[in-house]
Amino acid sequence: MRKVALRDCGQRCVYCATPLDAWSATLDHVHPVARGGAHDPLNLVVACAPCNRMKGDLLPQEFFARHPWAGRHFLRYACTVHRALKRIARRAVSLAFAEEDAASPTGRRRLAA
């Protein structure tokens, strides 16, 4: 299962884009089993051990809201996950970056103009 997921994710961690091999890759349930996720190939991706530990049992929207950079990589490298998970990631990343833009001085000027 890990080799298939590794191939499907372009041999990279879907959260930080670090190149992975079969030994350094860990399987991650995007929607954690502890929070109602399924043992389904559409819910599995490969991640490096540090990212997998950082994500823990956070729901995708919680994780991507805290770490929008991970959501960007997820959208690029998680090719075979369920499209609902990609929608969640896209929404969380766009909200996180919108809040970041609104908080920055250049973002405020852009909104005021």
C-alpha positions in Angstrom: 0.0 0.0 0.0 2.8 2.4 0.9 4.6 1.9 -2.5 1.3 2.6 -4.4 0.7 5.7 -2.3 4.3 6.8 -2.8 3.9 6.5 -6.6 0.6 8.3 -6.6 2.1 11.2 -4.6 5.1 11.7 -6.9 7.5 10.2 -4.3 7.2 13.4 -2.2 5.7 14.3 1.1 2.3 15.8 0.3 2.8 18.4 3.1 6.3 19.7 2.7 7.3 18.3 -0.8 10.4 16.6 0.6 11.5 13.7 -1.7 10.8 10.3 -0.1 11.8 6.7 -0.7 10.0 3.6 0.5 11.9 3.6 3.8 11.3 7.3 4.8 7.7 7.5 3.7 4.9 7.1 6.2 1.2 6.6 5.4 -1.1 9.3 6.7 -4.8 9.3 6.8 -5.8 12.8 5.6 -9.0 12.5 7.6 -7.8 10.8 10.8 -9.3 7.4 11.7 -9.5 8.7 15.3 -11.8 11.4 14.1 -14.0 9.3 11.9 -11.8 8.8 8.8 -11.8 5.6 6.8 -9.1 3.1 6.0 -9.6 3.9 2.3 -7.0 4.5 -0.5 -8.7 7.8 -1.2 -7.9 8.9 2.4 -4.3 7.8 2.3 -1.2 9.8 1.3 2.5 9.6 2.0 4.2 12.1 4.3 7.6 12.4 5.9 7.7 11.4 9.6 8.0 15.0 10.9 5.0 16.2 8.9 3.0 13.1 9.9 3.8 13.8 13.6 3.0 17.5 13.2 -0.4 16.7 11.6 -1.2 14.1 14.3 -5.0 13.7 14.5 -5.9 17.2 13.2 -8.7 17.4 10.7 -7.5 18.6 7.2 -9.1 22.0 7.6 -7.5 22.5 11.1 -4.0 21.5 9.8 -4.1 23.5 6.6 -5.5 26.6 8.4 -2.4 26.4 10.8 0.0 25.5 8.0 -1.2 26.9 4.6 2.1 26.0 3.0 1.3 22.3 3.7 -2.1 22.8 2.0 -0.4 24.2 -1.1 1.8 21.2 -1.4 -1.1 18.9 -0.7 -3.0 20.3 -3.6 -0.1 19.7 -5.9 1.1 16.3 -4.8 -2.0 14.4 -3.3 -3.3 13.3 -6.7 -5.5 10.4 -5.7 -7.3 11.6 -2.6 -11.0 12.1 -2.6 -12.0 15.4 -4.2 -13.9 16.5 -1.1 -10.5 16.5 0.8 -9.0 18.6 -2.0 -11.9 21.0 -1.7 -11.4 21.3 2.1 -7.7 22.0 1.5 -8.3 24.6 -1.2 -10.8 26.4 1.0 -8.5 26.3 4.1 -5.5 27.5 2.2 -7.4 30.4 0.5 -8.9 31.5 3.8 -5.5 31.4 5.5 -3.8 33.4 2.8 -6.7 35.9 2.7 -6.4 36.5 6.4 -2.6 36.9 6.0 -3.1 39.4 3.2 -5.6 41.4 5.2 -3.2 41.5 8.2 -0.2 42.7 6.1 0.2 46.5 5.5 0.3 46.0 1.8 -2.9 44.0 1.9 -4.7 46.7 3.8 -3.7 49.3 1.2 -4.9 47.0 -1.5 -8.2 46.6 0.2 -8.5 50.3 0.9 -7.8 51.3 -2.7 
